[in-house]
């Protein structure tokens, strides 16, 4: 009994023929019915089945099957039913092939800074030390204590004195892919959401790390916390598992919150200023800043009207650090960093919906000398109808770019934008000539 799809790899919504075939060594007097074990996440007009009538030895039937859901799908064992006038027996027997369904790739993906495309975000690297590595680093004269096998005989013959060639000591770079799959990441047209663009870049990074033999791990973050946690590894089985997890990631939904699960924070409406100033003020003020300002304006001991008015807002800002610690992205980063003392590269794939929390997460990720790459999906490039007012879209992109640069200025942090190349080009076309008023 065989179930045979024509291909083992397809894209979402592809349809491929699947053949169900059965062969008997000798004719039988029994009626044999066989039903295919299609994966649950497939679509067929009817359940594929074949019947071997008494006296026959072979039968086959081909049906077209659609694959709407990304992921790794394995067939169930075919169900074989044998019967005559006196009995009926059901058996599970036959092959169980699998089909990997990959999501349709988004349009041309832009990864870069301020509209300038970056060739790669992840490449070869070295340990910054010399030794018995692979890549030649420098040639030096032989000194007592060097072993004979380190002498470069061609260079020695050319230079008329013994010389030794040093090599770069290569190192495995421990990499953690952190994928934000909260509901904000579902923004975008079907097949072209923030999450789907970030997924494609994450898959490319994982492929590069695998080719370099680097340990790679995965941390998935949903609206209620960590959804997936795979420690960095170099085993082929775990590489495959990480790829499977990336392919099957879906945005989560926000659970209904109650006053006991999340405290109410008063909302302060800021005066209209330049968008860059608004972004900087919302991101750079820390809990310590708020506490010092509150202490300064209350130092006189007199509760003036001005002080009374501002106190609730400063009180809320003072509890901001406690509130953000309960946010899933920041909490996930802290969890991952606290579990290991070894250095690692953390690659955070997210959007610009929660700039304050993201800044805190990046700050936590770069502790202990760790490097961080932030892959940011600008909301303005994904919203349906977001480019209807192209000048407004450009202003929003400028605000995003200010935030991205702000992150990139942190030590050991690289911040890059990820989005549809064509939509970004449209936004940048609205760039005002230098000196022209808004």
Secondary structure, 3 states (H helix, E strand, C coil): CEEEECCCEEECCEEEEEEEEEECCCCCCCEEEEEEECCCCCECCCCCEEEECCCCCEEEEEEEEEECCCEEEECEEEEEEEECCCCEEEEECCCCCEEEEECCCCCCEEEEECCEECCCCCCCCCCCCEECCCEEEEEEECCCCCCHHHECHHHHHHHCCCEEEEEECCCCCCEEEEEECCHHHHCEECCEEHHHHHHHHHHHHHHHHHHHCCCEEEEEEECCEEEEEEEEECCHHHHHHHHHHHHCCCCCCCCCCCCCCCCCCCCCCCCCCCHHHHHHHHHHCCHHHHHHHHHHHCCCCCCCHHHHHHHHHHHHHHCHHHHHHCCHHHHHHHHHHHCCCCCCEEEEEEECCCHHHHHHHHHHHCHHHCEEEEEEECHHHCCCCCCCCHHHHHHHHHHHHHHHHHHHCCCCEEEEEEEEHHHHHHHHCCCCCCCCCC
